[in-house]
Amino acid sequence: MLMDESQKEQVSQISAARLIRPALITSEKILPDYSLCLRRLLIGFADESIPAALIYQPGCDVDSIFSTAVEIYRHPVIDLPLMEYFTAGRLINQLEKFKPTVLHCLCESKAGLARHIARHLDLPYILTVNSLQNRNRLSISTRRCARIIVPTESISGNLGKVYPRLVKRIERINIGTFVEQDTACFSGSSYLPSIVTAHPFNSVADYQFLFAALRRLSIQGYEFTFVAMGTGRAERRLRKLLCEYGLARSVTIVPRLTPLRSVLAAGDIFIQPQPYDFFDPLLLEAMSVGTAVAACRGGVDDLIIPDETAVVFKPDDEFSVMSALQRLLDRREFARKLAKNAQQYLRDNHSVSRMIENTLQAYRDAQVWYRLQK
């Protein structure tokens, strides 16, 4: 059967789309929180023999995600205001030698840069949006942005309202993780319960009700260890608050520790003290290693299913926080069941292989879409 010219053109476009050479744009806002996800993605590309380029900012730690199959480009070379666009020509020249077929901007803060590079290289690009858009509008090219990838339904719905003309380009791809076979939560009975959190120390208010709840638990005779990981301008005041509450011995403040999954797996309970307007990859990893989760609803909370994957509380109510922790501390089998439910939910919905497969398909679709636009 002979093909007409339009059919031949479609076959040619599909064949060309099979050749994938993505260039990924990162930022200091998504590293190190999304470093595990990015590393898994790059390893998946290498397994499929797909060459990739990674563009990163000065100051970002890329050692943990480095892969021999990835070309690394630092941009801008000098981290000063406005240098990103003044020196973009150098980056574009480097990428011309790499010959990417599609750009993938992994952070909405770099949407403008992705649009700029795509225009100069005459390429389609994909924009990943990991947070709710409530303030500044993103710089999105309707001619070159082929897909907007989101990790949750809540972000998808939010974007659809903010950018109704781009609804058909929004695609949900769940962030993948490796789920442990064992469940960390209360896996032994001869040690104190341990609680872990990883939240910035930018505001005393973010921790005030949590620490007040821990004080009440301590007064009632509960024994536990609590590790708060983070850094921020309010750290000194938080340490002072712990002394005032008599929690200095049971609560330890430390910077972000690595390897992150091992640190999370050392805890029985992971607590997210405040609602986030972005997808929290640490919550994903905490569930994957089998800790019981206590969290609050609001913002991007798709992983938090009350009494199925987590117990929930009101973040500004110390009695609510205390009650949620008591449920987990008093009912260990319930806590372990909650942790196992969360692990199974991730196995069903957040596999790494599916994330890689869907991302590669998005690249192919973007290339075909862009050729059809011309």
Contacts in CASP RR format, 6 or more apart in sequence:
PFRMAT RR
TARGET T0000
AUTHOR 0000-0000-0000
METHOD contacts of the structure
MODEL  1
MLMDESQKEQVSQISAARLIRPALITSEKILPDYSLCLRRLLIGFADESI
PAALIYQPGCDVDSIFSTAVEIYRHPVIDLPLMEYFTAGRLINQLEKFKP
TVLHCLCESKAGLARHIARHLDLPYILTVNSLQNRNRLSISTRRCARIIV
PTESISGNLGKVYPRLVKRIERINIGTFVEQDTACFSGSSYLPSIVTAHP
FNSVADYQFLFAALRRLSIQGYEFTFVAMGTGRAERRLRKLLCEYGLARS
VTIVPRLTPLRSVLAAGDIFIQPQPYDFFDPLLLEAMSVGTAVAACRGGV
DDLIIPDETAVVFKPDDEFSVMSALQRLLDRREFARKLAKNAQQYLRDNH
SVSRMIENTLQAYRDAQVWYRLQK
3 11 0 8 1.000
13 367 0 8 1.000
13 368 0 8 1.000
13 371 0 8 1.000
13 372 0 8 1.000
14 368 0 8 1.000
16 367 0 8 1.000
16 371 0 8 1.000
17 364 0 8 1.000
17 365 0 8 1.000
17 367 0 8 1.000
17 368 0 8 1.000
17 371 0 8 1.000
18 364 0 8 1.000
19 101 0 8 1.000
20 50 0 8 1.000
20 101 0 8 1.000
20 102 0 8 1.000
20 360 0 8 1.000
20 363 0 8 1.000
20 364 0 8 1.000
20 367 0 8 1.000
21 50 0 8 1.000
21 51 0 8 1.000
21 52 0 8 1.000
21 53 0 8 1.000
21 98 0 8 1.000
21 99 0 8 1.000
21 100 0 8 1.000
21 101 0 8 1.000
21 102 0 8 1.000
22 45 0 8 1.000
22 50 0 8 1.000
22 52 0 8 1.000
22 53 0 8 1.000
22 100 0 8 1.000
22 101 0 8 1.000
22 102 0 8 1.000
22 103 0 8 1.000
22 104 0 8 1.000
22 363 0 8 1.000
23 52 0 8 1.000
23 53 0 8 1.000
23 54 0 8 1.000
23 55 0 8 1.000
23 95 0 8 1.000
23 98 0 8 1.000
23 100 0 8 1.000
23 102 0 8 1.000
23 103 0 8 1.000
23 104 0 8 1.000
23 117 0 8 1.000
24 38 0 8 1.000
24 52 0 8 1.000
24 53 0 8 1.000
24 54 0 8 1.000
24 55 0 8 1.000
24 103 0 8 1.000
24 104 0 8 1.000
24 105 0 8 1.000
24 106 0 8 1.000
25 55 0 8 1.000
25 103 0 8 1.000
25 104 0 8 1.000
25 105 0 8 1.000
25 106 0 8 1.000
25 107 0 8 1.000
25 110 0 8 1.000
25 113 0 8 1.000
25 114 0 8 1.000
25 117 0 8 1.000
26 38 0 8 1.000
26 54 0 8 1.000
26 55 0 8 1.000
26 56 0 8 1.000
26 57 0 8 1.000
26 60 0 8 1.000
26 106 0 8 1.000
26 107 0 8 1.000
26 110 0 8 1.000
27 57 0 8 1.000
27 60 0 8 1.000
27 106 0 8 1.000
27 107 0 8 1.000
27 109 0 8 1.000
27 110 0 8 1.000
28 57 0 8 1.000
28 59 0 8 1.000
28 60 0 8 1.000
29 107 0 8 1.000
29 109 0 8 1.000
30 38 0 8 1.000
30 106 0 8 1.000
30 107 0 8 1.000
30 130 0 8 1.000
31 38 0 8 1.000
31 56 0 8 1.000
31 60 0 8 1.000
31 61 0 8 1.000
31 62 0 8 1.000
31 65 0 8 1.000
32 61 0 8 1.000
32 64 0 8 1.000
32 256 0 8 1.000
33 281 0 8 1.000
33 282 0 8 1.000
34 106 0 8 1.000
34 130 0 8 1.000
34 281 0 8 1.000
35 61 0 8 1.000
35 64 0 8 1.000
35 65 0 8 1.000
36 177 0 8 1.000
36 260 0 8 1.000
36 261 0 8 1.000
36 281 0 8 1.000
36 285 0 8 1.000
37 175 0 8 1.000
37 176 0 8 1.000
37 177 0 8 1.000
37 281 0 8 1.000
37 355 0 8 1.000
38 65 0 8 1.000
38 106 0 8 1.000
39 64 0 8 1.000
39 65 0 8 1.000
39 67 0 8 1.000
40 176 0 8 1.000
40 177 0 8 1.000
40 178 0 8 1.000
40 352 0 8 1.000
40 355 0 8 1.000
40 356 0 8 1.000
41 355 0 8 1.000
41 356 0 8 1.000
41 359 0 8 1.000
42 52 0 8 1.000
42 54 0 8 1.000
42 65 0 8 1.000
42 67 0 8 1.000
42 69 0 8 1.000
42 70 0 8 1.000
43 67 0 8 1.000
44 50 0 8 1.000
44 356 0 8 1.000
45 51 0 8 1.000
45 52 0 8 1.000
45 67 0 8 1.000
45 69 0 8 1.000
45 70 0 8 1.000
45 356 0 8 1.000
45 360 0 8 1.000
46 67 0 8 1.000
46 68 0 8 1.000
46 69 0 8 1.000
46 70 0 8 1.000
48 356 0 8 1.000
48 360 0 8 1.000
50 69 0 8 1.000
50 360 0 8 1.000
51 69 0 8 1.000
51 71 0 8 1.000
51 98 0 8 1.000
52 69 0 8 1.000
52 70 0 8 1.000
52 71 0 8 1.000
53 70 0 8 1.000
53 71 0 8 1.000
53 72 0 8 1.000
53 73 0 8 1.000
53 95 0 8 1.000
53 98 0 8 1.000
53 100 0 8 1.000
54 62 0 8 1.000
54 65 0 8 1.000
54 70 0 8 1.000
54 71 0 8 1.000
54 72 0 8 1.000
54 73 0 8 1.000
55 73 0 8 1.000
55 74 0 8 1.000
55 75 0 8 1.000
55 91 0 8 1.000
56 62 0 8 1.000
56 72 0 8 1.000
56 73 0 8 1.000
56 74 0 8 1.000
56 75 0 8 1.000
57 74 0 8 1.000
57 75 0 8 1.000
57 76 0 8 1.000
57 79 0 8 1.000
58 74 0 8 1.000
58 76 0 8 1.000
58 77 0 8 1.000
58 78 0 8 1.000
58 79 0 8 1.000
59 79 0 8 1.000
62 72 0 8 1.000
64 258 0 8 1.000
66 72 0 8 1.000
71 98 0 8 1.000
73 91 0 8 1.000
73 94 0 8 1.000
73 95 0 8 1.000
75 84 0 8 1.000
75 87 0 8 1.000
75 88 0 8 1.000
75 90 0 8 1.000
75 91 0 8 1.000
76 83 0 8 1.000
76 84 0 8 1.000
76 86 0 8 1.000
76 87 0 8 1.000
76 91 0 8 1.000
77 83 0 8 1.000
77 87 0 8 1.000
77 90 0 8 1.000
78 87 0 8 1.000
84 113 0 8 1.000
85 113 0 8 1.000
85 116 0 8 1.000
88 113 0 8 1.000
88 116 0 8 1.000
88 117 0 8 1.000
88 120 0 8 1.000
89 120 0 8 1.000
91 117 0 8 1.000
92 117 0 8 1.000
92 120 0 8 1.000
92 121 0 8 1.000
95 117 0 8 1.000
95 121 0 8 1.000
96 121 0 8 1.000
100 121 0 8 1.000
100 123 0 8 1.000
101 123 0 8 1.000
101 363 0 8 1.000
101 367 0 8 1.000
102 123 0 8 1.000
102 124 0 8 1.000
102 125 0 8 1.000
102 126 0 8 1.000
102 146 0 8 1.000
102 363 0 8 1.000
102 366 0 8 1.000
102 367 0 8 1.000
103 114 0 8 1.000
103 117 0 8 1.000
103 118 0 8 1.000
103 121 0 8 1.000
103 123 0 8 1.000
103 124 0 8 1.000
103 125 0 8 1.000
103 126 0 8 1.000
104 125 0 8 1.000
104 126 0 8 1.000
104 128 0 8 1.000
104 359 0 8 1.000
104 363 0 8 1.000
105 111 0 8 1.000
105 113 0 8 1.000
105 114 0 8 1.000
105 125 0 8 1.000
105 126 0 8 1.000
105 127 0 8 1.000
105 128 0 8 1.000
106 128 0 8 1.000
107 128 0 8 1.000
107 130 0 8 1.000
108 127 0 8 1.000
108 128 0 8 1.000
108 129 0 8 1.000
108 130 0 8 1.000
108 131 0 8 1.000
108 133 0 8 1.000
108 138 0 8 1.000
111 127 0 8 1.000
111 138 0 8 1.000
111 139 0 8 1.000
111 140 0 8 1.000
112 138 0 8 1.000
112 139 0 8 1.000
114 125 0 8 1.000
114 127 0 8 1.000
115 125 0 8 1.000
115 139 0 8 1.000
115 140 0 8 1.000
115 141 0 8 1.000
115 144 0 8 1.000
115 145 0 8 1.000
117 123 0 8 1.000
117 125 0 8 1.000
118 124 0 8 1.000
118 125 0 8 1.000
118 141 0 8 1.000
118 144 0 8 1.000
118 145 0 8 1.000
119 141 0 8 1.000
119 144 0 8 1.000
123 144 0 8 1.000
123 370 0 8 1.000
124 144 0 8 1.000
124 145 0 8 1.000
124 146 0 8 1.000
124 366 0 8 1.000
124 367 0 8 1.000
124 369 0 8 1.000
124 370 0 8 1.000
125 141 0 8 1.000
125 144 0 8 1.000
125 145 0 8 1.000
125 146 0 8 1.000
125 366 0 8 1.000
126 145 0 8 1.000
126 146 0 8 1.000
126 147 0 8 1.000
126 148 0 8 1.000
126 149 0 8 1.000
126 362 0 8 1.000
126 363 0 8 1.000
126 366 0 8 1.000
127 138 0 8 1.000
127 140 0 8 1.000
127 145 0 8 1.000
127 147 0 8 1.000
127 148 0 8 1.000
127 149 0 8 1.000
128 148 0 8 1.000
128 149 0 8 1.000
128 150 0 8 1.000
128 151 0 8 1.000
129 138 0 8 1.000
129 148 0 8 1.000
129 149 0 8 1.000
129 150 0 8 1.000
129 155 0 8 1.000
129 159 0 8 1.000
130 150 0 8 1.000
130 151 0 8 1.000
130 155 0 8 1.000
130 278 0 8 1.000
130 279 0 8 1.000
131 155 0 8 1.000
131 277 0 8 1.000
131 278 0 8 1.000
131 279 0 8 1.000
131 300 0 8 1.000
132 154 0 8 1.000
132 155 0 8 1.000
132 158 0 8 1.000
132 277 0 8 1.000
132 278 0 8 1.000
132 299 0 8 1.000
132 300 0 8 1.000
133 158 0 8 1.000
133 159 0 8 1.000
133 162 0 8 1.000
134 277 0 8 1.000
137 162 0 8 1.000
138 163 0 8 1.000
140 148 0 8 1.000
140 163 0 8 1.000
140 166 0 8 1.000
142 165 0 8 1.000
142 166 0 8 1.000
143 373 0 8 1.000
144 370 0 8 1.000
145 166 0 8 1.000
145 169 0 8 1.000
146 169 0 8 1.000
146 365 0 8 1.000
146 366 0 8 1.000
146 367 0 8 1.000
146 369 0 8 1.000
146 370 0 8 1.000
147 169 0 8 1.000
147 170 0 8 1.000
147 171 0 8 1.000
147 362 0 8 1.000
147 365 0 8 1.000
147 366 0 8 1.000
148 159 0 8 1.000
148 163 0 8 1.000
148 166 0 8 1.000
148 169 0 8 1.000
148 170 0 8 1.000
148 171 0 8 1.000
149 171 0 8 1.000
149 172 0 8 1.000
149 173 0 8 1.000
149 359 0 8 1.000
149 362 0 8 1.000
150 156 0 8 1.000
150 159 0 8 1.000
150 170 0 8 1.000
150 171 0 8 1.000
150 172 0 8 1.000
150 173 0 8 1.000
151 172 0 8 1.000
151 173 0 8 1.000
151 174 0 8 1.000
151 175 0 8 1.000
151 279 0 8 1.000
152 172 0 8 1.000
152 279 0 8 1.000
152 300 0 8 1.000
152 302 0 8 1.000
153 172 0 8 1.000
153 302 0 8 1.000
154 299 0 8 1.000
154 300 0 8 1.000
154 301 0 8 1.000
154 302 0 8 1.000
155 279 0 8 1.000
155 300 0 8 1.000
156 170 0 8 1.000
156 172 0 8 1.000
157 170 0 8 1.000
159 166 0 8 1.000
159 170 0 8 1.000
160 166 0 8 1.000
160 167 0 8 1.000
160 170 0 8 1.000
171 362 0 8 1.000
173 355 0 8 1.000
173 358 0 8 1.000
173 359 0 8 1.000
173 362 0 8 1.000
174 349 0 8 1.000
174 350 0 8 1.000
174 354 0 8 1.000
174 355 0 8 1.000
175 279 0 8 1.000
175 281 0 8 1.000
175 284 0 8 1.000
175 350 0 8 1.000
175 355 0 8 1.000
176 284 0 8 1.000
176 346 0 8 1.000
176 350 0 8 1.000
176 351 0 8 1.000
176 352 0 8 1.000
176 354 0 8 1.000
176 355 0 8 1.000
177 284 0 8 1.000
177 285 0 8 1.000
177 288 0 8 1.000
177 346 0 8 1.000
177 350 0 8 1.000
177 352 0 8 1.000
178 288 0 8 1.000
178 352 0 8 1.000
179 288 0 8 1.000
179 343 0 8 1.000
179 346 0 8 1.000
179 347 0 8 1.000
179 350 0 8 1.000
180 265 0 8 1.000
180 288 0 8 1.000
180 289 0 8 1.000
180 290 0 8 1.000
180 343 0 8 1.000
182 290 0 8 1.000
183 290 0 8 1.000
183 336 0 8 1.000
183 339 0 8 1.000
183 340 0 8 1.000
183 343 0 8 1.000
184 264 0 8 1.000
184 265 0 8 1.000
184 266 0 8 1.000
184 267 0 8 1.000
184 268 0 8 1.000
184 289 0 8 1.000
184 290 0 8 1.000
184 291 0 8 1.000
184 339 0 8 1.000
185 267 0 8 1.000
185 268 0 8 1.000
185 269 0 8 1.000
185 290 0 8 1.000
185 291 0 8 1.000
185 292 0 8 1.000
185 332 0 8 1.000
185 335 0 8 1.000
185 336 0 8 1.000
185 338 0 8 1.000
185 339 0 8 1.000
186 193 0 8 1.000
186 268 0 8 1.000
186 292 0 8 1.000
186 332 0 8 1.000
186 335 0 8 1.000
186 336 0 8 1.000
192 223 0 8 1.000
192 224 0 8 1.000
192 225 0 8 1.000
193 223 0 8 1.000
193 224 0 8 1.000
193 225 0 8 1.000
193 268 0 8 1.000
193 269 0 8 1.000
193 329 0 8 1.000
194 224 0 8 1.000
194 225 0 8 1.000
194 226 0 8 1.000
194 227 0 8 1.000
194 266 0 8 1.000
194 267 0 8 1.000
194 268 0 8 1.000
194 269 0 8 1.000
195 224 0 8 1.000
195 225 0 8 1.000
195 226 0 8 1.000
195 227 0 8 1.000
195 267 0 8 1.000
195 268 0 8 1.000
195 269 0 8 1.000
195 270 0 8 1.000
195 271 0 8 1.000
195 325 0 8 1.000
196 226 0 8 1.000
196 227 0 8 1.000
196 229 0 8 1.000
196 263 0 8 1.000
196 264 0 8 1.000
196 266 0 8 1.000
196 267 0 8 1.000
196 269 0 8 1.000
196 270 0 8 1.000
196 271 0 8 1.000
196 286 0 8 1.000
196 291 0 8 1.000
197 210 0 8 1.000
197 226 0 8 1.000
197 227 0 8 1.000
197 228 0 8 1.000
197 229 0 8 1.000
197 270 0 8 1.000
197 271 0 8 1.000
197 272 0 8 1.000
197 273 0 8 1.000
198 228 0 8 1.000
198 229 0 8 1.000
198 230 0 8 1.000
198 256 0 8 1.000
198 282 0 8 1.000
199 206 0 8 1.000
199 207 0 8 1.000
199 228 0 8 1.000
199 230 0 8 1.000
199 272 0 8 1.000
199 273 0 8 1.000
199 274 0 8 1.000
200 206 0 8 1.000
200 230 0 8 1.000
200 231 0 8 1.000
200 232 0 8 1.000
201 207 0 8 1.000
201 228 0 8 1.000
201 230 0 8 1.000
201 231 0 8 1.000
201 232 0 8 1.000
201 233 0 8 1.000
201 234 0 8 1.000
201 235 0 8 1.000
201 238 0 8 1.000
201 253 0 8 1.000
202 232 0 8 1.000
202 233 0 8 1.000
202 234 0 8 1.000
203 234 0 8 1.000
204 234 0 8 1.000
204 237 0 8 1.000
204 238 0 8 1.000
204 241 0 8 1.000
206 273 0 8 1.000
206 274 0 8 1.000
207 228 0 8 1.000
207 238 0 8 1.000
207 241 0 8 1.000
207 273 0 8 1.000
208 241 0 8 1.000
209 273 0 8 1.000
209 315 0 8 1.000
209 316 0 8 1.000
209 317 0 8 1.000
209 318 0 8 1.000
209 321 0 8 1.000
210 271 0 8 1.000
210 273 0 8 1.000
210 318 0 8 1.000
210 321 0 8 1.000
211 238 0 8 1.000
211 241 0 8 1.000
211 242 0 8 1.000
211 245 0 8 1.000
211 247 0 8 1.000
211 251 0 8 1.000
212 245 0 8 1.000
212 318 0 8 1.000
212 321 0 8 1.000
213 318 0 8 1.000
213 319 0 8 1.000
213 321 0 8 1.000
213 322 0 8 1.000
213 325 0 8 1.000
214 224 0 8 1.000
214 226 0 8 1.000
214 245 0 8 1.000
214 247 0 8 1.000
214 250 0 8 1.000
214 251 0 8 1.000
214 325 0 8 1.000
215 245 0 8 1.000
215 246 0 8 1.000
215 247 0 8 1.000
216 318 0 8 1.000
216 319 0 8 1.000
216 322 0 8 1.000
217 224 0 8 1.000
217 322 0 8 1.000
217 325 0 8 1.000
217 326 0 8 1.000
217 329 0 8 1.000
218 246 0 8 1.000
218 247 0 8 1.000
218 250 0 8 1.000
222 326 0 8 1.000
222 329 0 8 1.000
223 250 0 8 1.000
224 250 0 8 1.000
224 329 0 8 1.000
225 250 0 8 1.000
225 252 0 8 1.000
226 247 0 8 1.000
226 250 0 8 1.000
226 251 0 8 1.000
226 252 0 8 1.000
227 251 0 8 1.000
227 252 0 8 1.000
227 254 0 8 1.000
227 263 0 8 1.000
227 267 0 8 1.000
228 238 0 8 1.000
228 251 0 8 1.000
228 252 0 8 1.000
228 253 0 8 1.000
228 254 0 8 1.000
229 254 0 8 1.000
229 255 0 8 1.000
229 256 0 8 1.000
229 257 0 8 1.000
229 263 0 8 1.000
230 253 0 8 1.000
230 254 0 8 1.000
230 255 0 8 1.000
230 256 0 8 1.000
231 255 0 8 1.000
231 256 0 8 1.000
235 253 0 8 1.000
238 253 0 8 1.000
239 248 0 8 1.000
239 253 0 8 1.000
242 248 0 8 1.000
242 251 0 8 1.000
242 253 0 8 1.000
257 263 0 8 1.000
260 282 0 8 1.000
260 285 0 8 1.000
261 285 0 8 1.000
261 288 0 8 1.000
261 289 0 8 1.000
264 270 0 8 1.000
264 282 0 8 1.000
264 285 0 8 1.000
264 286 0 8 1.000
264 289 0 8 1.000
264 291 0 8 1.000
265 289 0 8 1.000
265 290 0 8 1.000
265 291 0 8 1.000
267 291 0 8 1.000
268 291 0 8 1.000
268 292 0 8 1.000
268 328 0 8 1.000
268 335 0 8 1.000
269 291 0 8 1.000
269 292 0 8 1.000
269 293 0 8 1.000
269 294 0 8 1.000
269 325 0 8 1.000
269 328 0 8 1.000
269 329 0 8 1.000
269 335 0 8 1.000
270 283 0 8 1.000
270 286 0 8 1.000
270 287 0 8 1.000
270 291 0 8 1.000
270 292 0 8 1.000
270 293 0 8 1.000
270 294 0 8 1.000
271 293 0 8 1.000
271 294 0 8 1.000
271 295 0 8 1.000
271 325 0 8 1.000
272 280 0 8 1.000
272 283 0 8 1.000
272 293 0 8 1.000
272 294 0 8 1.000
272 295 0 8 1.000
272 296 0 8 1.000
272 304 0 8 1.000
273 296 0 8 1.000
273 315 0 8 1.000
273 321 0 8 1.000
274 296 0 8 1.000
274 315 0 8 1.000
275 296 0 8 1.000
275 297 0 8 1.000
275 298 0 8 1.000
275 299 0 8 1.000
275 301 0 8 1.000
275 315 0 8 1.000
276 299 0 8 1.000
276 300 0 8 1.000
277 299 0 8 1.000
277 300 0 8 1.000
278 300 0 8 1.000
279 300 0 8 1.000
279 302 0 8 1.000
280 300 0 8 1.000
280 303 0 8 1.000
283 293 0 8 1.000
283 295 0 8 1.000
283 303 0 8 1.000
283 304 0 8 1.000
284 303 0 8 1.000
284 346 0 8 1.000
284 350 0 8 1.000
286 293 0 8 1.000
287 293 0 8 1.000
287 303 0 8 1.000
287 309 0 8 1.000
287 339 0 8 1.000
287 342 0 8 1.000
287 343 0 8 1.000
287 345 0 8 1.000
287 346 0 8 1.000
288 343 0 8 1.000
288 346 0 8 1.000
288 350 0 8 1.000
290 339 0 8 1.000
290 340 0 8 1.000
290 342 0 8 1.000
290 343 0 8 1.000
291 339 0 8 1.000
292 310 0 8 1.000
292 311 0 8 1.000
292 328 0 8 1.000
292 335 0 8 1.000
292 336 0 8 1.000
292 338 0 8 1.000
292 339 0 8 1.000
293 304 0 8 1.000
293 309 0 8 1.000
293 310 0 8 1.000
293 311 0 8 1.000
293 338 0 8 1.000
293 339 0 8 1.000
293 342 0 8 1.000
294 310 0 8 1.000
294 311 0 8 1.000
294 312 0 8 1.000
294 313 0 8 1.000
294 321 0 8 1.000
294 324 0 8 1.000
294 325 0 8 1.000
294 328 0 8 1.000
295 301 0 8 1.000
295 304 0 8 1.000
295 310 0 8 1.000
295 311 0 8 1.000
295 312 0 8 1.000
295 313 0 8 1.000
296 304 0 8 1.000
296 312 0 8 1.000
296 313 0 8 1.000
296 314 0 8 1.000
296 315 0 8 1.000
297 304 0 8 1.000
297 306 0 8 1.000
297 312 0 8 1.000
303 309 0 8 1.000
303 310 0 8 1.000
303 342 0 8 1.000
303 345 0 8 1.000
304 310 0 8 1.000
304 312 0 8 1.000
305 345 0 8 1.000
306 312 0 8 1.000
307 338 0 8 1.000
308 338 0 8 1.000
308 341 0 8 1.000
308 342 0 8 1.000
308 345 0 8 1.000
309 338 0 8 1.000
309 341 0 8 1.000
309 342 0 8 1.000
309 345 0 8 1.000
310 338 0 8 1.000
310 342 0 8 1.000
311 324 0 8 1.000
311 327 0 8 1.000
311 328 0 8 1.000
311 338 0 8 1.000
312 324 0 8 1.000
313 320 0 8 1.000
313 321 0 8 1.000
313 323 0 8 1.000
313 324 0 8 1.000
314 320 0 8 1.000
314 321 0 8 1.000
315 321 0 8 1.000
327 334 0 8 1.000
327 335 0 8 1.000
328 334 0 8 1.000
328 335 0 8 1.000
328 338 0 8 1.000
329 335 0 8 1.000
END
